[in-house]
């Protein structure tokens, strides 16, 4: 079946509290979210993906608002796919919680979830989620990636990926990394004439900027750069 991309959605500071999407057979649905100022305190998104369909999603959360964000993707039929990417900056005393889960319910399903974040000041960031492969979902492939850099002593990060596998003929992997800002990297940049503030800004851009690859609106991309730079 030839896949066609018929749907495109972009939410900028206007994401609703609940959202349910259905991706019809053979189609690609692209959901891009950029939040800079406004954000609901609790957000729940459910995506149902049908035969040979694909869900492509990206979320850039650069607000200073607390949030509990839940994404559940159901790969319902053979050949369905999910490709999800999150990039987040937390600062002040904000608390951000992201739970991203994928359910493989059919043959030859494929999923990638990547979550990248920077925690500053006294903020706390949590990435969690479940990749579940049900019995009979042969040849399914799933991967979770979660990485948080903690920039300040009072900030904190938690990564908790989980794999629930009920079938033997699958590929399932995850990676979780939490670390303090690499002082060697900081020293190297400062030794090249950058101030500590500029060095941190450059590191943050390198870590958070890749999410921009999933956006096409040049004004939104430029605003992402400005918000990241101003945050440091």
C-alpha positions as a printed NumPy array, in Angstrom:
array([[  0.   ,   0.   ,   0.   ],
       [  1.319,   3.446,  -0.95 ],
       [  1.318,   5.801,   2.002],
       [  0.044,   9.351,   1.44 ],
       [  0.504,  12.319,   3.776],
       [ -2.843,  14.061,   3.935],
       [ -2.899,  15.556,   7.398],
       [ -0.724,  18.143,   9.036],
       [ -1.377,  19.871,  12.364],
       [  0.634,  22.547,  14.134],
       [ -0.257,  23.752,  17.633],
       [  1.57 ,  26.779,  18.978],
       [  0.594,  27.754,  22.532],
       [ -2.868,  26.335,  21.855],
       [ -2.74 ,  22.649,  22.696],
       [ -6.056,  21.402,  24.152],
       [ -6.318,  19.358,  27.343],
       [ -7.477,  16.256,  25.463],
       [ -6.929,  15.191,  21.885],
       [ -7.725,  11.943,  20.072],
       [ -6.374,  11.275,  16.584],
       [ -7.1  ,   8.456,  14.16 ],
       [ -4.616,   7.8  ,  11.369],
       [ -6.464,   5.966,   8.545],
       [ -4.934,   3.033,   6.69 ],
       [ -2.093,   4.   ,   4.396],
       [ -1.836,   7.607,   5.54 ],
       [  0.714,   9.649,   7.462],
       [ -0.411,  12.059,  10.184],
       [  2.07 ,  14.7  ,  11.286],
       [  1.46 ,  16.464,  14.611],
       [  3.902,  19.232,  15.555],
       [  3.518,  21.112,  18.834],
       [  5.503,  24.174,  19.912],
       [  4.772,  25.771,  23.298],
       [  6.513,  28.973,  24.376],
       [  4.178,  30.752,  26.803],
       [  0.845,  28.985,  27.309],
       [  0.399,  25.333,  28.233],
       [ -2.384,  23.391,  29.905],
       [ -1.402,  21.908,  33.266],
       [ -2.552,  18.447,  32.17 ],
       [ -2.607,  17.187,  28.57 ],
       [ -3.745,  13.792,  27.324],
       [ -3.269,  12.724,  23.69 ],
       [ -4.35 ,   9.361,  22.262],
       [ -3.391,   8.316,  18.735],
       [ -4.844,   5.262,  16.963],
       [ -2.805,   4.123,  13.973],
       [ -4.303,   1.756,  11.397],
       [ -2.855,  -0.559,   8.735],
       [  0.328,   0.661,   7.033],
       [ -0.252,   4.127,   8.499],
       [  2.307,   6.314,  10.243],
       [  2.135,   8.838,  13.081],
       [  4.92 ,  11.439,  13.136],
       [  4.972,  13.703,  16.174],
       [  7.234,  16.358,  17.687],
       [  6.756,  18.469,  20.808],
       [  8.974,  21.433,  21.727],
       [  8.054,  22.566,  25.248],
       [ 10.025,  25.695,  26.088],
       [  7.566,  27.178,  28.588],
       [  8.212,  27.801,  32.268],
       [  4.835,  26.252,  33.101],
       [  4.342,  22.997,  35.048],
       [  2.796,  20.232,  32.955],
       [  1.729,  16.606,  33.127],
       [  1.756,  15.324,  29.552],
       [  0.436,  11.913,  28.541],
       [  0.776,  10.452,  25.05 ],
       [ -0.565,   6.996,  24.183],
       [ -0.097,   5.592,  20.693],
       [ -1.977,   2.431,  19.74 ],
       [ -0.496,   0.603,  16.757],
       [ -3.692,  -1.248,  15.948],
       [ -3.037,  -2.959,  12.635],
       [ -0.259,  -4.556,  10.594],
       [  2.533,  -2.252,   9.444],
       [  1.52 ,   0.733,  11.578],
       [  4.302,   3.048,  12.795],
       [  5.028,   5.727,  15.386],
       [  7.879,   8.257,  15.36 ],
       [  7.777,  10.646,  18.349],
       [ 10.291,  13.292,  19.497],
       [ 10.18 ,  15.562,  22.547],
       [ 12.498,  18.424,  23.416],
       [ 11.968,  20.228,  26.734],
       [ 13.5  ,  23.002,  28.821],
       [ 12.468,  23.407,  32.466],
       [ 13.505,  26.299,  34.674],
       [ 12.647,  28.122,  37.868],
       [ 10.792,  25.771,  40.218],
       [  8.713,  24.219,  37.468],
       [  7.801,  20.533,  37.463],
       [  7.393,  18.746,  34.154],
       [  6.173,  15.182,  33.777],
       [  6.019,  13.389,  30.428],
       [  4.604,   9.906,  29.965],
       [  4.831,   8.493,  26.44 ],
       [  3.58 ,   4.987,  25.771],
       [  3.188,   2.827,  22.669],
       [  1.086,  -0.33 ,  22.391],
       [  2.074,  -2.785,  19.649],
       [ -1.071,  -4.76 ,  18.858],
       [ -0.364,  -6.153,  15.383],
       [  2.299,  -7.596,  13.07 ],
       [  5.317,  -5.638,  11.783],
       [  4.626,  -2.549,  13.87 ],
       [  7.454,  -0.079,  14.443],
       [  7.978,   2.661,  17.039],
       [ 10.642,   5.133,  18.098],
       [ 10.205,   7.512,  21.041],
       [ 12.931,  10.004,  21.928],
       [ 12.732,  12.464,  24.831],
       [ 15.45 ,  15.059,  25.429],
       [ 15.464,  17.668,  28.168],
       [ 17.438,  20.23 ,  30.142],
       [ 16.565,  20.973,  33.782],
       [ 17.734,  24.317,  35.19 ],
       [ 17.529,  26.245,  38.468],
       [ 15.338,  24.273,  40.922],
       [ 13.126,  22.591,  38.347],
       [ 12.313,  18.9  ,  38.094],
       [ 11.802,  16.901,  34.902],
       [ 10.502,  13.342,  34.58 ],
       [ 10.393,  11.128,  31.487],
       [  8.529,   7.857,  31.779],
       [  6.637,   5.553,  29.499],
       [  5.883,   2.008,  28.427],
       [  6.592,   0.166,  25.21 ],
       [  4.183,  -2.763,  25.215],
       [  4.257,  -5.599,  22.665],
       [  1.302,  -7.945,  22.9  ],
       [  1.334, -11.684,  22.202],
       [  1.045, -12.271,  18.451],
       [  2.597,  -8.935,  17.427],
       [  5.39 , -10.746,  15.581],
       [  8.275,  -8.776,  14.035],
       [  7.424,  -5.669,  16.064],
       [ 10.256,  -3.207,  16.682],
       [ 10.245,  -0.647,  19.476],
       [ 12.79 ,   1.717,  21.022],
       [ 12.678,   4.336,  23.764],
       [ 15.333,   7.016,  24.312],
       [ 15.296,   9.371,  27.308],
       [ 18.094,  11.811,  28.125],
       [ 18.19 ,  14.693,  30.605],
       [ 21.02 ,  17.119,  31.349],
       [ 20.82 ,  18.731,  34.803],
       [ 22.375,  22.193,  34.584],
       [ 22.192,  23.34 ,  38.217],
       [ 22.766,  21.676,  41.63 ],
       [ 19.168,  22.145,  42.801],
       [ 17.591,  20.826,  39.588],
       [ 16.645,  17.176,  39.163],
       [ 15.775,  14.711,  36.422],
       [ 14.227,  11.233,  36.335],
       [ 14.101,   8.806,  33.401],
       [ 12.055,   5.629,  33.734],
       [ 11.501,   3.685,  30.483],
       [  9.701,   0.338,  30.669],
       [  9.404,  -2.56 ,  28.227],
       [  6.517,  -5.024,  28.513],
       [  7.076,  -7.838,  26.048],
       [  4.662, -10.738,  25.525],
       [  6.014, -12.063,  22.216],
       [  9.392, -13.638,  21.441],
       [  9.784, -12.621,  17.773],
       [ 10.413,  -8.905,  18.357],
       [ 13.142,  -6.278,  18.794],
       [ 12.784,  -4.067,  21.877],
       [ 15.397,  -1.672,  23.305],
       [ 15.616,   1.374,  25.527],
       [ 18.232,   3.867,  26.714],
       [ 18.005,   6.26 ,  29.65 ],
       [ 20.673,   8.806,  30.6  ],
       [ 20.644,  11.474,  33.315],
       [ 23.736,  13.541,  33.939],
       [ 25.069,  16.799,  35.249],
       [ 26.407,  19.362,  32.842],
       [ 29.786,  18.115,  31.609],
       [ 32.34 ,  20.411,  33.219],
       [ 35.017,  19.398,  30.712],
       [ 32.82 ,  20.625,  27.853],
       [ 32.148,  23.844,  29.75 ],
       [ 35.851,  24.381,  30.472],
       [ 36.773,  23.74 ,  26.836],
       [ 34.337,  26.358,  25.559],
       [ 35.416,  28.873,  28.189],
       [ 39.047,  28.275,  27.241],
       [ 38.084,  29.38 ,  23.727],
       [ 36.948,  32.758,  25.019],
       [ 33.282,  32.158,  25.763],
       [ 31.723,  33.264,  29.014],
       [ 30.091,  30.603,  31.188],
       [ 26.668,  31.92 ,  30.178],
       [ 27.483,  31.789,  26.468],
       [ 28.992,  28.319,  26.825],
       [ 25.837,  27.005,  28.513],
       [ 23.712,  28.633,  25.823],
       [ 25.731,  26.914,  23.098],
       [ 25.459,  23.514,  24.801],
       [ 21.706,  23.972,  25.225],
       [ 21.259,  24.848,  21.553],
       [ 23.159,  21.733,  20.509],
       [ 21.025,  19.55 ,  22.757],
       [ 17.554,  20.978,  22.126],
       [ 17.839,  22.284,  18.559],
       [ 17.5  ,  18.899,  16.725],
       [ 13.724,  18.915,  17.364],
       [ 13.543,  21.778,  14.872],
       [ 14.164,  19.286,  12.07 ],
       [ 10.55 ,  18.139,  12.447],
       [  9.095,  21.637,  11.935],
       [  8.678,  23.506,   8.664],
       [  7.471,  26.94 ,   9.812],
       [ 10.537,  29.203,   9.718],
       [  9.065,  31.698,  12.183],
       [  8.42 ,  28.949,  14.733],
       [ 11.962,  27.596,  14.29 ],
       [ 13.458,  31.066,  14.751],
       [ 11.392,  31.54 ,  17.913],
       [ 12.686,  28.228,  19.278],
       [ 16.255,  29.475,  18.864],
       [ 15.446,  32.769,  20.587],
       [ 13.678,  31.112,  23.525],
       [ 16.535,  28.66 ,  24.095],
       [ 19.13 ,  31.417,  23.955],
       [ 17.163,  33.735,  26.238],
       [ 16.74 ,  30.885,  28.737],
       [ 20.468,  30.925,  29.403]])
